[in-house]
Amino acid sequence: MSSIPPIDLARQYTTIRNEVETAVIDVMASGRYIGGEAVTAFEAEFASYIGSTAGVSCNSGTDALYLALRALAIGAGDEVIVPSFTFVATAETVSAVGATPIFVDIDPVTFAIDPDRLKTAITNRTKAIIPVHLFGHPANMDRIMAIARNHNLKVIEDCAQATGAMWGDRRVGSIGEIGCFSFFPTKNLGAFGDGGMVTTDDPDLAQQMRVIKEHGSPRRYHHTKIGINSRLDAMQAAILRVKLPWLDRWNAARSDVAARYAAMLAPITGLVLPQEAPGARTVWNQYTIRVDRNDAALRDRLRERLLDRDIISMVYYPLSLHQQPVYAAANRLPLPESERATREVLSLPMFPELTEAEQEQIMDALKDSLVDL
Ligand SMILES: *Cc1c(COP(=O)(O)O)cnc(C)c1O
């Protein structure tokens, strides 16, 4: 039996190979490798898919967050509320603009920022909240937007893992002031390299982000602010244009994989399975279970036993951000759920093309590995 990877991008490539290769060759033949039709068309198509009026492409999800913070004029002396249990970019970009990330605990069921704990983190320096739709599951945007409105805070959605996810009848990324997306290859809509996008309904914010990502220049060689160079390559844009129409089908296939996991793993004791909260439609970037004994060594042993059976599972994330050396001096609110999650989570293989036979192999291995763990 061959090993089961956490994600198999080559498998997906075979299903769209002709379309992708034609698109790439067209860009190469055009002689236009930066900007141009592929980039502007993809920005419009992506914004329309999300339900926002504007899309501004950039080099990565990290740059998307940075551009959002800069456009909202967040900087030194400001505080931005972020969950502690997330990928580092969510807080790193806050630090990069000179502001201070304030870490708030997560809801243990959705892994997203806990609205009940949000309010206690707000001070007169707070400027924004960055909810993260972690593992593809939307944060509770009704509660978050209500708190933000009451306290006059901006909301930047970190949608890096949740392209296509819905909160109520809206796609994530169209609810807060700005949505930030990543096209890193393992995200739900992945490029063949790095890429990112910001979405917004505010034309002024869109314009500011466009200026900042182009060396602070509203016109070529005229610089009005300190910017950066952050581009989505024409080649990546052309590939993403091919892939976007497939996204809903791939997300639906992920849902089928998740439903099969739920049915197969329900009878196994000792595991907590991921749930979809009322009002949320997740896009299953990860299928993250918990070994709910609050013991990292035990969880790591399970991971090793699965590896012995050629199944590669992942720990996203082994440390919360307030536990990272780089944030050792950060302010501490109590973050028990963020810490507990780092000891319990295990992400099983998850991608649209994962087969039922492979999932059965994973289920058998899990069942056997849990004996005398
Ligand atoms: C991937 C990711 C990012 C950063 O995206 P890049 O394109 O890798 O820079 C930001 N936030 C979260 C939650 C992510 O998963």
The ligand as an SDF file (V2000), in Angstrom:
LIG
                    3D

 15 15  0  0  0  0  0  0  0  0999 V2000
   -1.6040   30.5410    4.7830 C   0  0  0  0  0  0  0  0  0  0  0  0
   -2.0780   31.5230    5.7720 C   0  0  0  0  0  0  0  0  0  0  0  0
   -1.7020   32.8730    5.7360 C   0  0  0  0  0  0  0  0  0  0  0  0
   -0.6240   33.4100    4.8320 C   0  0  0  0  0  0  0  0  0  0  0  0
   -0.7620   33.1270    3.5150 O   0  0  0  0  0  0  0  0  0  0  0  0
    0.5690   33.0620    2.5940 P   0  0  0  0  0  0  0  0  0  0  0  0
    0.0230   33.1090    1.2180 O   0  0  0  0  0  0  0  0  0  0  0  0
    1.2470   31.7700    2.9060 O   0  0  0  0  0  0  0  0  0  0  0  0
    1.3970   34.2330    2.9170 O   0  0  0  0  0  0  0  0  0  0  0  0
   -2.2810   33.7430    6.6370 C   0  0  0  0  0  0  0  0  0  0  0  0
   -3.1660   33.3130    7.5460 N   0  0  0  0  0  0  0  0  0  0  0  0
   -3.5430   32.0280    7.6320 C   0  0  0  0  0  0  0  0  0  0  0  0
   -4.5440   31.6210    8.6590 C   0  0  0  0  0  0  0  0  0  0  0  0
   -2.9950   31.0800    6.7700 C   0  0  0  0  0  0  0  0  0  0  0  0
   -3.3510   29.8030    6.8660 O   0  0  0  0  0  0  0  0  0  0  0  0
  1  2  1  0
  2  3  1  0
  2 14  2  0
  3  4  1  0
  3 10  2  0
  4  5  1  0
  5  6  1  0
  6  7  2  0
  6  8  1  0
  6  9  1  0
 10 11  1  0
 11 12  2  0
 12 13  1  0
 12 14  1  0
 14 15  1  0
M  END
$$$$
